[in-house]
């Protein structure tokens, strides 16, 4: 059967499973809609958390980033995994002990202020909308290529599926759907990785295959280094990026992870605090399976791409090349008219003058969207059609699972934190549930629009979201748990300054003409969230000293949520 037929079968089957699970686990109360009734088993919650966490950026874009950035791309790998450990150790159990529905709920009560709650809602909406845009683009890429439909319609279909099970099931439906999606995405990620590892280095374990030997006797990474330098690119295993910027990007991703509301809320769905700790451990295991495979997949993909297309006649390109050209995500422009694909680093002037131009080079002729590498990798390696279709299903599962979690955060921020906790405190449970579903409906439409008109490639947009989360939420959460003296004035001032500073920096350098030469201390927009976070801490502490300490009941609350495991109430609340 053709790739398209296999794709229709496998994607259709997985979508039927998701919809069936959503119908079975539909929410009938606000507790089930927001936190799945706090009755999810730790292992299942670990799988759901992993699916929620491993978005289109992890499944589709991360390996593509590493494939083109090499060692420099490791900042995404280290930042995201390290951040999850930070979240599991320093935040998740304490927030579960607090026992509320949402992160703005914690901020509002801990800082005894509706203003703090509203600021937290704004931060949650800003971060979540930025993040969900990347997921919608990932959905559009997968659908447009393998179902041979326009990118726009790919996003529309994805929006419709998410709308159905998010509106119907809320957190309860999303949780059990995400369990199914994790099974699909991890199987889809590992199967082609194992196939390609065996074909290239003879080792069925991709993590070990990264250090393996190719059929010509050369080491994989050594071969990839030489292939890159022959085309003027820097060595795959080195980085020209400023160490300062790499540190700040890694830290922003790490700290942003610990401040992402859609991940934090997953730990509100288990029965007890001890279960939050257990589910965090299970989730880390489930996440590590994919994340330790990504560097190998990236190296395999880049090696196969260069060997297949570089300095080869366009007329000899395999079918996958023209198929991806049809999507507009892979482009060949024969600038010198010789029919040969000239693929060099045109940002390396010395190489262009000494090597490329004598070979007839008149500009780079190949443009590859980084987000296609994981989806195209099985085709490039000439794997069976069913494997290619399986990868599509996995990419869609990753994007849709995270999109659903984000949309629920948006919905709960509006219906619970704004409506129930502020504007209409007397609203009935039925009315709140209805408002939550209308909020998801509106959010999914807005997310679909920006998915069709994305501001950047998937992982880049997601990196901005993490930076914004690091600069706004992380300090308020950490100080809310571990610093009794932090008051509402300090927390609100810090969140506003951190969010505004980071947002303005990103907008200026990405959309208003700012250049890399103007970066502050060589810090790129992807890493500026770390500086925003430090500024947040500084402003919060300074401002808090000009105002009274929190009331005694709030300080008692801080003590209570820090009661260690085993001390009576902590394991049962």
Secondary structure as UniProt FT lines:
FT   HELIX           3..24
FT   HELIX           30..35
FT   HELIX           36..38
FT   HELIX           42..53
FT   HELIX           57..62
FT   HELIX           63..69
FT   HELIX           70..73
FT   HELIX           74..87
FT   HELIX           88..92
FT   HELIX           93..98
FT   HELIX           103..110
FT   TURN            111..112
FT   HELIX           114..146
FT   HELIX           151..201
FT   HELIX           206..209
FT   TURN            210..211
FT   TURN            215..216
FT   HELIX           220..230
FT   TURN            231..232
FT   TURN            236..237
FT   HELIX           243..257
FT   TURN            258..259
FT   HELIX           261..264
FT   HELIX           265..268
FT   HELIX           273..309
FT   TURN            310..311
FT   HELIX           314..316
FT   HELIX           319..327
FT   STRAND          330..332
FT   TURN            335..336
FT   TURN            346..347
FT   HELIX           349..351
FT   HELIX           352..356
FT   HELIX           357..359
FT   STRAND          366..368
FT   HELIX           370..372
FT   HELIX           373..380
FT   TURN            381..382
FT   HELIX           385..412
FT   HELIX           413..423
FT   TURN            425..426
FT   HELIX           429..452
FT   HELIX           458..469
FT   HELIX           470..474
FT   HELIX           475..482
FT   TURN            484..485
FT   HELIX           488..511
FT   HELIX           516..518
FT   HELIX           520..522
FT   TURN            525..527
FT   HELIX           528..544
FT   TURN            545..546
FT   HELIX           552..561
FT   TURN            565..566
FT   HELIX           568..571
//
